[in-house]
Amino acid sequence: MEDQYEIIERCMRDDRLAQEKFYRHFYPSMFCLCKKFFQDDHAVLEAVNDGMLKVFNRLKDYHPDKGALFNWVYTVVRNTALDKLKTSVKVPVAAVSEEEVEIPTGNILEDLEWRDVYHYLDLLPPATRAVFSLFYLEHFNISAITKQLQIAPGTVKWQLSEGRRLLHPVLKKHFTI
């Protein structure tokens, strides 16, 4: 992308060509980000578009001294996708206490290719997929997931345990785990 500050200035002046260039520059990364949370490509695209709209509306709030432009765009789009997820996915509440659920250790997805990660995430129910993605791919801790999705820590732990239970037989066929 040409000088990012020039593009930002043009975007803030509602220059549609600059906005298109900005959007196209970030689209592949933001699509991959949202694909972590939604299985349906339509929902992914909707999350990307809603997030990028927020980015355009808040460009005046971006300050280079606070971090890289990519990181700022990524955060805005991720938070938009998670807000959308909160309203669209009903997270089943597990009837277990926090003490009854073991906290998962190790990242079972770290040695996989990205296309394989998405394939395996597609095997999970939406709520489990969301929690799993935040924990294993976005590296949120349980407390952060609890705050982000507004669910109990026991439910987060249960979703992680459930995701591991569902993926274990599939991954066991292909990998030594």
C-alpha atoms as an extended CHARMM CRD file, in Angstrom:
* protein
*
       177  EXT
         1         1  MET       CA              0.0000000000        0.0000000000        0.0000000000  PROA      1               0.0000000000
         2         2  GLU       CA              1.3520000000        3.4110000000       -0.8970000000  PROA      2               0.0000000000
         3         3  ASP       CA              2.0080000000        5.8780000000        1.9170000000  PROA      3               0.0000000000
         4         4  GLN       CA             -0.4850000000        4.7850000000        4.5620000000  PROA      4               0.0000000000
         5         5  TYR       CA             -0.8420000000        8.2670000000        6.0230000000  PROA      5               0.0000000000
         6         6  GLU       CA             -1.8180000000        9.6830000000        2.6450000000  PROA      6               0.0000000000
         7         7  ILE       CA             -4.3560000000        6.8650000000        2.1540000000  PROA      7               0.0000000000
         8         8  ILE       CA             -5.7900000000        7.4810000000        5.6460000000  PROA      8               0.0000000000
         9         9  GLU       CA             -6.1400000000       11.2000000000        4.9490000000  PROA      9               0.0000000000
        10        10  ARG       CA             -7.8750000000       10.5130000000        1.6430000000  PROA      10              0.0000000000
        11        11  CYS       CA            -10.1670000000        7.9460000000        3.3010000000  PROA      11              0.0000000000
        12        12  MET       CA            -11.1780000000       10.4840000000        5.9470000000  PROA      12              0.0000000000
        13        13  ARG       CA            -12.0970000000       12.8810000000        3.1260000000  PROA      13              0.0000000000
        14        14  ASP       CA            -14.4380000000       10.1660000000        1.7590000000  PROA      14              0.0000000000
        15        15  ASP       CA            -12.2720000000        9.4620000000       -1.2800000000  PROA      15              0.0000000000
        16        16  ARG       CA            -13.9160000000        6.2450000000       -2.4990000000  PROA      16              0.0000000000
        17        17  LEU       CA            -10.8810000000        5.0740000000       -4.4850000000  PROA      17              0.0000000000
        18        18  ALA       CA             -8.6540000000        5.4160000000       -1.4230000000  PROA      18              0.0000000000
        19        19  GLN       CA            -11.2380000000        3.5910000000        0.6850000000  PROA      19              0.0000000000
        20        20  GLU       CA            -11.3750000000        0.7690000000       -1.8470000000  PROA      20              0.0000000000
        21        21  LYS       CA             -7.5620000000        0.5220000000       -1.8970000000  PROA      21              0.0000000000
        22        22  PHE       CA             -7.4910000000        0.4960000000        1.9170000000  PROA      22              0.0000000000
        23        23  TYR       CA            -10.2390000000       -2.1600000000        2.0770000000  PROA      23              0.0000000000
        24        24  ARG       CA             -8.6080000000       -4.3950000000       -0.5440000000  PROA      24              0.0000000000
        25        25  HSD       CA             -5.2660000000       -4.1280000000        1.2370000000  PROA      25              0.0000000000
        26        26  PHE       CA             -6.6680000000       -5.4120000000        4.5520000000  PROA      26              0.0000000000
        27        27  TYR       CA             -9.4090000000       -7.7140000000        3.2170000000  PROA      27              0.0000000000
        28        28  PRO       CA             -7.4380000000      -11.0020000000        2.9900000000  PROA      28              0.0000000000
        29        29  SER       CA             -6.1350000000      -10.7640000000        6.5590000000  PROA      29              0.0000000000
        30        30  MET       CA             -9.4640000000       -9.6440000000        7.9860000000  PROA      30              0.0000000000
        31        31  PHE       CA            -11.3010000000      -12.4210000000        6.1430000000  PROA      31              0.0000000000
        32        32  CYS       CA             -8.9300000000      -15.0090000000        7.6710000000  PROA      32              0.0000000000
        33        33  LEU       CA             -9.4280000000      -13.4220000000       11.0780000000  PROA      33              0.0000000000
        34        34  CYS       CA            -13.2390000000      -13.5760000000       10.8880000000  PROA      34              0.0000000000
        35        35  LYS       CA            -13.1230000000      -17.0890000000        9.4220000000  PROA      35              0.0000000000
        36        36  LYS       CA            -11.8390000000      -18.2130000000       12.8280000000  PROA      36              0.0000000000
        37        37  PHE       CA            -15.1860000000      -17.3200000000       14.3700000000  PROA      37              0.0000000000
        38        38  PHE       CA            -17.7620000000      -18.0710000000       11.6770000000  PROA      38              0.0000000000
        39        39  GLN       CA            -18.1750000000      -21.1380000000        9.5060000000  PROA      39              0.0000000000
        40        40  ASP       CA            -20.4930000000      -19.5820000000        6.9220000000  PROA      40              0.0000000000
        41        41  ASP       CA            -18.6400000000      -17.3690000000        4.4190000000  PROA      41              0.0000000000
        42        42  HSD       CA            -21.6160000000      -14.9950000000        4.3240000000  PROA      42              0.0000000000
        43        43  ALA       CA            -21.3090000000      -14.4120000000        8.0760000000  PROA      43              0.0000000000
        44        44  VAL       CA            -17.5390000000      -13.9810000000        7.6790000000  PROA      44              0.0000000000
        45        45  LEU       CA            -18.0050000000      -11.3870000000        4.9500000000  PROA      45              0.0000000000
        46        46  GLU       CA            -20.6560000000       -9.5840000000        6.9840000000  PROA      46              0.0000000000
        47        47  ALA       CA            -18.2910000000       -9.4070000000        9.9790000000  PROA      47              0.0000000000
        48        48  VAL       CA            -15.4310000000       -8.1320000000        7.7990000000  PROA      48              0.0000000000
        49        49  ASN       CA            -17.6230000000       -5.4820000000        6.1950000000  PROA      49              0.0000000000
        50        50  ASP       CA            -19.1170000000       -4.3410000000        9.5090000000  PROA      50              0.0000000000
        51        51  GLY       CA            -15.6350000000       -4.1900000000       11.0130000000  PROA      51              0.0000000000
        52        52  MET       CA            -14.1620000000       -2.2610000000        8.1040000000  PROA      52              0.0000000000
        53        53  LEU       CA            -17.0680000000        0.1850000000        8.2430000000  PROA      53              0.0000000000
        54        54  LYS       CA            -16.1700000000        0.8310000000       11.8960000000  PROA      54              0.0000000000
        55        55  VAL       CA            -12.5460000000        1.2690000000       10.8530000000  PROA      55              0.0000000000
        56        56  PHE       CA            -13.5170000000        3.9050000000        8.2830000000  PROA      56              0.0000000000
        57        57  ASN       CA            -15.7580000000        5.6790000000       10.7840000000  PROA      57              0.0000000000
        58        58  ARG       CA            -12.9800000000        5.7030000000       13.4030000000  PROA      58              0.0000000000
        59        59  LEU       CA             -9.9130000000        6.4330000000       11.2770000000  PROA      59              0.0000000000
        60        60  LYS       CA             -9.5490000000        9.7870000000       13.0010000000  PROA      60              0.0000000000
        61        61  ASP       CA             -8.9680000000        7.8280000000       16.2570000000  PROA      61              0.0000000000
        62        62  TYR       CA             -5.9360000000        5.9700000000       14.8900000000  PROA      62              0.0000000000
        63        63  HSD       CA             -2.6060000000        7.2990000000       16.1720000000  PROA      63              0.0000000000
        64        64  PRO       CA              0.6230000000        5.7820000000       14.7880000000  PROA      64              0.0000000000
        65        65  ASP       CA              2.4490000000        6.3850000000       18.0650000000  PROA      65              0.0000000000
        66        66  LYS       CA              0.1090000000        3.8750000000       19.7650000000  PROA      66              0.0000000000
        67        67  GLY       CA              0.8950000000        1.0190000000       17.3640000000  PROA      67              0.0000000000
        68        68  ALA       CA              0.8900000000       -0.2670000000       13.8220000000  PROA      68              0.0000000000
        69        69  LEU       CA             -2.0800000000        0.4160000000       11.5620000000  PROA      69              0.0000000000
        70        70  PHE       CA             -2.5450000000       -3.2940000000       10.8810000000  PROA      70              0.0000000000
        71        71  ASN       CA             -2.8280000000       -4.0540000000       14.5980000000  PROA      71              0.0000000000
        72        72  TRP       CA             -5.3940000000       -1.2900000000       15.0740000000  PROA      72              0.0000000000
        73        73  VAL       CA             -7.5020000000       -2.4710000000       12.1070000000  PROA      73              0.0000000000
        74        74  TYR       CA             -7.1840000000       -6.0850000000       13.2970000000  PROA      74              0.0000000000
        75        75  THR       CA             -8.4100000000       -5.1600000000       16.7950000000  PROA      75              0.0000000000
        76        76  VAL       CA            -11.3910000000       -3.1560000000       15.5170000000  PROA      76              0.0000000000
        77        77  VAL       CA            -12.4670000000       -5.9150000000       13.1190000000  PROA      77              0.0000000000
        78        78  ARG       CA            -11.9050000000       -8.6740000000       15.7090000000  PROA      78              0.0000000000
        79        79  ASN       CA            -13.9690000000       -6.8390000000       18.3230000000  PROA      79              0.0000000000
        80        80  THR       CA            -16.7280000000       -6.2340000000       15.7730000000  PROA      80              0.0000000000
        81        81  ALA       CA            -16.7630000000       -9.9360000000       14.8780000000  PROA      81              0.0000000000
        82        82  LEU       CA            -16.8980000000      -10.9100000000       18.5520000000  PROA      82              0.0000000000
        83        83  ASP       CA            -19.7670000000       -8.4820000000       19.1920000000  PROA      83              0.0000000000
        84        84  LYS       CA            -21.5990000000      -10.0340000000       16.2570000000  PROA      84              0.0000000000
        85        85  LEU       CA            -20.8420000000      -13.4760000000       17.6310000000  PROA      85              0.0000000000
        86        86  LYS       CA            -22.2560000000      -12.5860000000       21.0540000000  PROA      86              0.0000000000
        87        87  THR       CA            -25.6030000000      -11.6650000000       19.5260000000  PROA      87              0.0000000000
        88        88  SER       CA            -25.7940000000      -14.4960000000       16.9880000000  PROA      88              0.0000000000
        89        89  VAL       CA            -24.5330000000      -17.5120000000       18.9280000000  PROA      89              0.0000000000
        90        90  LYS       CA            -26.1580000000      -18.7370000000       22.0820000000  PROA      90              0.0000000000
        91        91  VAL       CA            -23.3800000000      -20.2090000000       24.1760000000  PROA      91              0.0000000000
        92        92  PRO       CA            -24.6850000000      -23.2480000000       26.0380000000  PROA      92              0.0000000000
        93        93  VAL       CA            -24.0580000000      -22.8880000000       29.7280000000  PROA      93              0.0000000000
        94        94  ALA       CA            -22.4340000000      -25.9500000000       31.1810000000  PROA      94              0.0000000000
        95        95  ALA       CA            -23.9100000000      -27.2650000000       34.3980000000  PROA      95              0.0000000000
        96        96  VAL       CA            -20.5010000000      -27.7610000000       35.9930000000  PROA      96              0.0000000000
        97        97  SER       CA            -18.4700000000      -25.7830000000       38.4610000000  PROA      97              0.0000000000
        98        98  GLU       CA            -15.1170000000      -24.2970000000       37.5310000000  PROA      98              0.0000000000
        99        99  GLU       CA            -13.3100000000      -26.8060000000       39.7020000000  PROA      99              0.0000000000
       100       100  GLU       CA            -14.8030000000      -29.7710000000       37.8260000000  PROA      100             0.0000000000
       101       101  VAL       CA            -13.3500000000      -28.7810000000       34.4490000000  PROA      101             0.0000000000
       102       102  GLU       CA             -9.6830000000      -29.1850000000       33.7440000000  PROA      102             0.0000000000
       103       103  ILE       CA             -7.9340000000      -26.2360000000       32.0990000000  PROA      103             0.0000000000
       104       104  PRO       CA             -6.5850000000      -27.3970000000       28.7230000000  PROA      104             0.0000000000
       105       105  THR       CA             -2.8280000000      -27.4220000000       28.2870000000  PROA      105             0.0000000000
       106       106  GLY       CA             -0.8590000000      -27.2630000000       25.0830000000  PROA      106             0.0000000000
       107       107  ASN       CA             -2.0500000000      -25.8950000000       21.7660000000  PROA      107             0.0000000000
       108       108  ILE       CA             -3.4450000000      -28.7300000000       19.6910000000  PROA      108             0.0000000000
       109       109  LEU       CA             -3.6900000000      -26.4580000000       16.6420000000  PROA      109             0.0000000000
       110       110  GLU       CA             -0.1860000000      -24.9900000000       16.5980000000  PROA      110             0.0000000000
       111       111  ASP       CA              1.3740000000      -27.5700000000       14.2690000000  PROA      111             0.0000000000
       112       112  LEU       CA             -1.3840000000      -27.4810000000       11.6590000000  PROA      112             0.0000000000
       113       113  GLU       CA             -1.4720000000      -25.5930000000        8.3690000000  PROA      113             0.0000000000
       114       114  TRP       CA             -3.9870000000      -22.7070000000        8.3300000000  PROA      114             0.0000000000
       115       115  ARG       CA             -6.3000000000      -24.3770000000        5.8460000000  PROA      115             0.0000000000
       116       116  ASP       CA             -6.3630000000      -27.4410000000        8.1020000000  PROA      116             0.0000000000
       117       117  VAL       CA             -7.1370000000      -25.2990000000       11.1510000000  PROA      117             0.0000000000
       118       118  TYR       CA            -10.2070000000      -23.8870000000        9.4180000000  PROA      118             0.0000000000
       119       119  HSD       CA            -11.2580000000      -27.3740000000        8.3450000000  PROA      119             0.0000000000
       120       120  TYR       CA            -11.0930000000      -28.6510000000       11.9260000000  PROA      120             0.0000000000
       121       121  LEU       CA            -12.8000000000      -25.5530000000       13.3180000000  PROA      121             0.0000000000
       122       122  ASP       CA            -15.6940000000      -26.2730000000       10.9480000000  PROA      122             0.0000000000
       123       123  LEU       CA            -16.2720000000      -29.5080000000       12.8670000000  PROA      123             0.0000000000
       124       124  LEU       CA            -17.0840000000      -27.6200000000       16.0720000000  PROA      124             0.0000000000
       125       125  PRO       CA            -20.4350000000      -26.1180000000       17.0930000000  PROA      125             0.0000000000
       126       126  PRO       CA            -20.4560000000      -22.2920000000       16.7550000000  PROA      126             0.0000000000
       127       127  ALA       CA            -20.0800000000      -21.4770000000       20.4600000000  PROA      127             0.0000000000
       128       128  THR       CA            -17.2680000000      -23.9740000000       20.9420000000  PROA      128             0.0000000000
       129       129  ARG       CA            -15.5860000000      -22.7060000000       17.7740000000  PROA      129             0.0000000000
       130       130  ALA       CA            -15.6530000000      -19.1380000000       19.1110000000  PROA      130             0.0000000000
       131       131  VAL       CA            -14.1350000000      -20.0290000000       22.4760000000  PROA      131             0.0000000000
       132       132  PHE       CA            -11.6240000000      -22.3950000000       20.8730000000  PROA      132             0.0000000000
       133       133  SER       CA            -10.5190000000      -19.7400000000       18.3820000000  PROA      133             0.0000000000
       134       134  LEU       CA            -10.0700000000      -17.1010000000       21.0500000000  PROA      134             0.0000000000
       135       135  PHE       CA             -8.0630000000      -19.4260000000       23.2890000000  PROA      135             0.0000000000
       136       136  TYR       CA             -5.9000000000      -21.2890000000       20.7840000000  PROA      136             0.0000000000
       137       137  LEU       CA             -5.6070000000      -18.8790000000       17.8560000000  PROA      137             0.0000000000
       138       138  GLU       CA             -5.9590000000      -15.4290000000       19.4070000000  PROA      138             0.0000000000
       139       139  HSD       CA             -4.1890000000      -16.4740000000       22.6420000000  PROA      139             0.0000000000
       140       140  PHE       CA             -6.8140000000      -14.9700000000       24.9420000000  PROA      140             0.0000000000
       141       141  ASN       CA             -6.7390000000      -16.3140000000       28.4830000000  PROA      141             0.0000000000
       142       142  ILE       CA             -9.8770000000      -17.6570000000       30.1400000000  PROA      142             0.0000000000
       143       143  SER       CA            -10.5070000000      -14.3990000000       31.9660000000  PROA      143             0.0000000000
       144       144  ALA       CA            -10.3210000000      -12.3890000000       28.7300000000  PROA      144             0.0000000000
       145       145  ILE       CA            -12.6870000000      -14.7920000000       26.9560000000  PROA      145             0.0000000000
       146       146  THR       CA            -15.0930000000      -14.5250000000       29.8830000000  PROA      146             0.0000000000
       147       147  LYS       CA            -15.1350000000      -10.7360000000       29.5440000000  PROA      147             0.0000000000
       148       148  GLN       CA            -15.2450000000      -10.6910000000       25.7470000000  PROA      148             0.0000000000
       149       149  LEU       CA            -18.1220000000      -13.1660000000       25.3620000000  PROA      149             0.0000000000
       150       150  GLN       CA            -19.7860000000      -12.3550000000       28.6910000000  PROA      150             0.0000000000
       151       151  ILE       CA            -19.9530000000      -15.9600000000       29.8610000000  PROA      151             0.0000000000
       152       152  ALA       CA            -18.8680000000      -17.7020000000       33.0550000000  PROA      152             0.0000000000
       153       153  PRO       CA            -15.3050000000      -19.0480000000       33.4200000000  PROA      153             0.0000000000
       154       154  GLY       CA            -16.7150000000      -22.5540000000       33.9620000000  PROA      154             0.0000000000
       155       155  THR       CA            -18.5220000000      -22.2950000000       30.6240000000  PROA      155             0.0000000000
       156       156  VAL       CA            -15.3220000000      -21.2070000000       28.8650000000  PROA      156             0.0000000000
       157       157  LYS       CA            -13.4510000000      -24.1480000000       30.3540000000  PROA      157             0.0000000000
       158       158  TRP       CA            -16.2530000000      -26.5240000000       29.4230000000  PROA      158             0.0000000000
       159       159  GLN       CA            -16.2870000000      -25.2340000000       25.8160000000  PROA      159             0.0000000000
       160       160  LEU       CA            -12.5180000000      -25.7520000000       25.5910000000  PROA      160             0.0000000000
       161       161  SER       CA            -12.8510000000      -29.2390000000       27.0070000000  PROA      161             0.0000000000
       162       162  GLU       CA            -15.7440000000      -29.9980000000       24.6480000000  PROA      162             0.0000000000
       163       163  GLY       CA            -13.7500000000      -28.7760000000       21.6280000000  PROA      163             0.0000000000
       164       164  ARG       CA            -10.7940000000      -30.9440000000       22.5770000000  PROA      164             0.0000000000
       165       165  ARG       CA            -13.1140000000      -33.9140000000       23.1020000000  PROA      165             0.0000000000
       166       166  LEU       CA            -14.6870000000      -33.4150000000       19.6630000000  PROA      166             0.0000000000
       167       167  LEU       CA            -11.3950000000      -32.8900000000       17.8330000000  PROA      167             0.0000000000
       168       168  HSD       CA             -9.3360000000      -35.5490000000       19.5900000000  PROA      168             0.0000000000
       169       169  PRO       CA            -10.5860000000      -38.5560000000       17.5600000000  PROA      169             0.0000000000
       170       170  VAL       CA            -10.2460000000      -36.6690000000       14.2800000000  PROA      170             0.0000000000
       171       171  LEU       CA             -6.7530000000      -35.3660000000       15.0240000000  PROA      171             0.0000000000
       172       172  LYS       CA             -5.6810000000      -38.7360000000       16.4160000000  PROA      172             0.0000000000
       173       173  LYS       CA             -6.2470000000      -40.2820000000       12.9550000000  PROA      173             0.0000000000
       174       174  HSD       CA             -3.8480000000      -37.8430000000       11.3090000000  PROA      174             0.0000000000
       175       175  PHE       CA             -1.3610000000      -36.8820000000       14.0130000000  PROA      175             0.0000000000
       176       176  THR       CA              0.4090000000      -38.3430000000       16.9880000000  PROA      176             0.0000000000
       177       177  ILE       CA             -1.3260000000      -36.7120000000       19.9480000000  PROA      177             0.0000000000
